[in-house]
Amino acid sequence: MSRAASLGEAAQEAGVDATLSRWFGDPVPGHLKQAAQAVRALLLSVDPLGYARTYRLFAASDDAHVGRLANLAVPALFLTGECDPNSSPAMSRAACSSASNVMRNAR
């Protein structure tokens, strides 16, 4: 079952905990525990139905927008985390090479 199909009306604590492990490490380093707890509370406060609808839209949008980056009329900055498997730097580089109005090497 895909992640989009598995989302429902109840909060997904296991999904939140997996996200926190990816973002903060497992175990969470001591100096990041307070931040991780705050982010966990924030993620658990998100409306599960709204999140599920938004995630499904996001998961299905790639096919709907293939080839459209070249027509992007506004400046674009593609930014991803080095260790994020869901949005990798390689994905940003690929998007950047497809767009025409890109802020290159911005920091």
N, C-alpha and C positions, 0 to 999 in steps of 0.2 A: 504494500500500500504506500502511495506517495505521501510525503509530509503534508502537502496541501489537502489531500483527502482525509488524513487522520485528524485534522483540527476540527474541533466542535465548539460547543457552548460552554464547556467547563475549562477552567484554567489548567494549563499544562505544566505542572510543577517539574516533571521530569525534563521537559523541553527547556524550561528556564534554567534548571540546574546544569544541563548539558551546555547551554549557551554560556553560562557563567564560567564553566570549566574551560571552555575554548577561549574566552576573553581574558580571564584572570589567572588561569592555571589551576591544576588540581594536585595537591591542595593549594588553596589561595594563600599567597605569601602574607605574612603578618601585617606588613605595611599597607596591604590592599584590602584587608578584611572589611573595614568599615565601608569602603567604596563598593565592594562586591555586595554587601548586605543592602546598601541603599539601592543599587541597581536591581537586585533581586526583588525588593519591595516594589520598585517602579514597574518592572516587567510583570509581576503578578497582579498589579492594579489595572493593567490594560484590559479593556473589554474583550473577552474571548471571542465573541461572535464578530465584532468589528475586525479583530486581528485576523481571524480565519478568512473573512471575506477579502481583506486587503492582501493577505498572503496568497490566496488563490488567484487574485488578479495579477499580482507580481509574478507568480509562477507561470502563468499562461501568457504573459505579455511579450516574451522574447519573440515568439513566432509572429505576433501581430506587428512587430516593429522592425523586423529584419530589413536591413538596407536603408533605414531612414536617418541614420546618424549624419550622413553626408549633407542632408538638408537642414540640419540644426542651425537656426538663425542666430542663436545667442552664444556667447563664449561658454566653453565647457571646461570644467576641471574634473578629471576622473581620478578618484582617490580611493585606495583600498589599503587594508592592513597586510603587512608582509606575511603574516601567518594565518590569515583568515582563509579557510578552504572554500568558503562560499562566494567570496569576491576577491580574487587573487590579483596581484600586480600584473600578471600576464593578461587577465581579463581587462584590466584598465588599459594596458598597452594596445590590446586589440581594438577596444572601443576608440581609443585615441587615434589610431591609424585610420579609422573609418570616418571620423568627424572632420569637418573642414575648419571649424573656428575654435581651436583648442589653445588653452593657456599652457604652453609647454614648460616643463621643469619648474613649475611654480612651487614655492615653499612658504 
